[in-house]
Amino acid sequence: MKNLLEHNLASLEKHDNDLAGQIRSAPDLNGASVKPAKNGHLTLIINGISMHSRVDPVGEAERLASSAPVNLALSHGLRLAVFGLGMGYHVKALAGKLDEIWVIEPNLGMIRLAFSYLDFSAFVEKLHFVLVQPTPVDWPKTILLPHPPSRRLAPKNYETWAAFFDGDKERGLLAGALKETCADQSVIDEILPGIDTEKKAGLTQLAHHIESQEGFLTEAEAMILLLNELARAS
């Protein structure tokens, strides 16, 4: 484990020597245990939350890397920022598709643990670890892809980042008006569970919700993403 950590850090030092030093000296991650999944790959559990599948963590990662937000980023040439590293299976899967990946992971102990169990050396030059929020003007148009277990582990931190990507808080959309524009209202009901249609729902909030889902986009979901892109461009 120690040899793999040093191997990863040696690769990272070529691109970011300061970060490599911070990771090397980071404390152990509290409440973390590493156990084998059913297929033999290792999986991570933190305070009872499984950070990856206990059956097939690699297959789960590949599904996330093929989800709608990733496809949208690829088709539109957008930056993709992943919230949460875990052991890094999903980041490794994304590295096979993207030239650059921004990984939002403020916990250096999490990065140290991932570097101790998974080989990042072949794609570490593609990774940009984001430890703190940049100023909005420094951040180009980006799709935020949450790693679902990381979101459950740190919900408040995720909300802070989601709000950062939401941008202009004055821009909004009546959920009820959106429902009226779609012939199949049941689809919108599925997209907006528990949202009061008499109240304002931020367009970017709806878009982020859709981008966190797996599978193909419905017509209604695609419309929301398109409206969000047009609104940001205006």
Secondary structure by P-SEA (a helix, b strand, c coil): caaaaaaaaaaaaaccaaaaaaaaaccccccbbbbbccccbbbbbcccccccccccaaaaaaaaaacaaaaaaaaabbbbbbccccccaaaaaaaacccbbbbbcccaaaaaaaaaccccccccccbbbbccccccccccbbbbbbaaaaaaacaaaaaaaaaaacccccccccaaaaaaacccaaaaaaacccccccbbbbaaaaaaaaaaccccccaaaaaaaaaaaaaaac
